[in-house]
Amino acid sequence: MTVWTPAGPGQTALPYPFYVDIVTKRYFDGVDNKNLTQVLDCFTPDAILTEVTSNTVHDGRDTAIRAMFERLFSDFSAIWHGNFVHVVDPEANAVNSQFTVLITPNGGDELRYENCNRFYLKDRLFHRVFVYMSGDNLLQPGEA
């Protein structure tokens, strides 16, 4: 049995549109509409999401990743992701997405970020996600 590693051997290449669809129409659509079930359905149970610029690690879809999104959804009144540029690497079963984020803290002014995420898939779901933010880390740990 081969141990899974990001971009390691044994990856199953998927069609280009699949990568764009899971990132934009499933994941970010779920984030922007605060649909926690839709967002979590994009991750494997043992997924790890790392906000790289502050080295914040969220380990586990149903624990740390869930808590992080619950906090994000409660702390911000509006979230929007758009202006996407994708680079798909089917051989590595990965996609890079660069995008704009407009996000409004409860009772605050809208913030603008220019971010980039690297998504590695396993079994058609996100298994490792690396988030690079242009400003303060908004993906703080929640109560797991």
Order of alpha helices (4+ residues) and beta strands (2+ residues): alpha-alpha-alpha-beta-beta-alpha-beta-beta-beta-beta
